[in-house]
Amino acid sequence: MKRFLSLLTLALAFSISANAQTTYFNGGHQDAPLGFVLGYVNKYWSTDMNGSTIKENLWGQEDKRLHGFQMGVTYSPCLPFGLGIDTGLFFEAYISDSEVVHEAGYDNFTESNLYIPIHGMYRIPFNRDCSLSLYGGIGMNIVLSGEYNIESYYIGYDWLGGRPYGYHETFPAAYQAYDEGEWPKSFNLQWEFGAKLRIKNFMIGAGYAIGATNHKFYRKESGDGWYKTRQNKLNISVGYVVDLK
C-alpha cells in the first residue's frame, strides 16, 4: 500500500513539473483536469459464507441496496504521455424508506458520507477536447452520520389571507450504531476501477468499488473469527470539467 501511494505521489509531482495540461499527440489534446461532479451511488454488503454469497442492505434484506447521490470536486492531472492521477473530495448522502425502517416506527433513514478517491489513471485522447480516462486504485468512505427520521406535518389556515398554509419538519429520532456489534464499520477502504469519457467541457463516468475492509457481519460457526463481509459500491456520474489555464 505504501509503495502504491508513493508511486501516485511521484506521478503527481511529475505532472505538475511537466505542465501536464497539454498532451502533444493525437491532435494536441488539451486537458481539463478540474471537474465538478454530481452522481448516483448505491452500496451493499456482500458476505461469502459456506460456498454461497449473501448480498444485503444495511438491515439484512437480501438483494437490496442503499441508494443515494454524491457531489464533489475531482482533480485529474496527467503527464504528456497520458499517465496521471485521479483524486478529489466528495459528499455522499443515502436515503431509505425500507419497510424495516417503517416497522421500527420511523419514516426514513439518512446517511451522510465523506468519500476520497486516490487512483492511478491513463488518459486516451481522441482529439483536442475529447478523451477516455481509465482509472484504478483505492477509495475511502467515512460515515459522518446515520439517522432514523420522523417527519412531522402541520396544516393551518390563514384567516386574514383566506388561504391554507402548512409546514413540515424532519428531525433525527435515533442514530445508527456504526462500529458496534454486527453493524458496519464507519470507515471503509475499497479497491476501485472505472472510466470517464470527456467531450468538450462535459464528462460522464462510471465506476465500481470492491470493499477491502471486513465489516464482520457473521461469526463463523466454530466461533473462531468472522466471515469476510465487504461493502461494495457502484457510481454513475456526470460533470463539468475545466482547464486550469
C-alpha positions, 0 to 999 in steps of 0.5 A, spaced: 500 500 500 505 504 501 509 503 495 502 504 491 501 511 494 508 513 493 508 511 486 501 516 485 505 521 489 511 521 484 506 521 478 503 527 481 509 531 482 511 529 475 505 532 472 505 538 475 513 539 473 511 537 466 505 542 465 501 536 464 495 540 461 497 539 454 498 532 451 502 533 444 499 527 440 493 525 437 491 532 435 494 536 441 489 534 446 488 539 451 486 537 458 481 539 463 483 536 469 478 540 474 471 537 474 465 538 478 461 532 479 454 530 481 452 522 481 448 516 483 451 511 488 448 505 491 452 500 496 451 493 499 454 488 503 456 482 500 458 476 505 461 469 502 459 464 507 459 456 506 460 456 498 454 461 497 454 469 497 449 473 501 448 480 498 444 485 503 442 492 505 444 495 511 438 491 515 439 484 512 434 484 506 437 480 501 438 483 494 437 490 496 441 496 496 442 503 499 441 508 494 443 515 494 447 521 490 454 524 491 457 531 489 464 533 489 470 536 486 475 531 482 482 533 480 485 529 474 492 531 472 496 527 467 503 527 464 504 528 456 504 521 455 497 520 458 499 517 465 496 521 471 492 521 477 485 521 479 483 524 486 478 529 489 473 530 495 466 528 495 459 528 499 455 522 499 448 522 502 443 515 502 436 515 503 431 509 505 424 508 506 425 500 507 419 497 510 424 495 516 425 502 517 417 503 517 416 497 522 421 500 527 416 506 527 420 511 523 419 514 516 426 514 513 433 513 514 439 518 512 446 517 511 451 522 510 458 520 507 465 523 506 468 519 500 476 520 497 478 517 491 486 516 490 487 512 483 492 511 478 489 513 471 491 513 463 488 518 459 486 516 451 485 522 447 481 522 441 482 529 439 483 536 442 477 536 447 475 529 447 478 523 451 477 516 455 480 516 462 481 509 465 482 509 472 484 504 478 486 504 485 483 505 492 477 509 495 475 511 502 468 512 505 467 515 512 460 515 515 459 522 518 452 520 520 446 515 520 439 517 522 432 514 523 427 520 521 420 522 523 417 527 519 412 531 522 406 535 518 402 541 520 396 544 516 393 551 518 389 556 515 390 563 514 384 567 516 386 574 514 389 571 507 383 566 506 388 561 504 391 554 507 398 554 509 402 548 512 409 546 514 413 540 515 419 538 519 424 532 519 428 531 525 433 525 527 429 520 532 435 515 533 442 514 530 445 508 527 450 504 531 456 504 526 462 500 529 458 496 534 456 489 534 454 486 527 453 493 524 458 496 519 464 499 520 464 507 519 470 507 515 471 503 509 477 502 504 475 499 497 479 497 491 476 501 485 476 501 477 472 505 472 472 510 466 470 517 464 469 519 457 470 527 456 467 531 450 468 538 450 467 541 457 462 535 459 464 528 462 460 522 464 463 516 468 462 510 471 465 506 476 465 500 481 468 499 488 470 492 491 470 493 499 477 491 502 475 492 509 471 486 513 465 489 516 464 482 520 457 481 519 457 473 521 461 469 526 463 463 523 460 457 526 466 454 530 466 461 533 473 462 531 473 469 527 468 472 522 466 471 515 469 476 510 463 481 509 465 487 504 461 493 502 461 494 495 459 500 491 457 502 484 457 510 481 454 513 475 456 520 474 456 526 470 460 533 470 463 539 468 470 539 467 475 545 466 482 547 464 486 550 469 489 555 464 
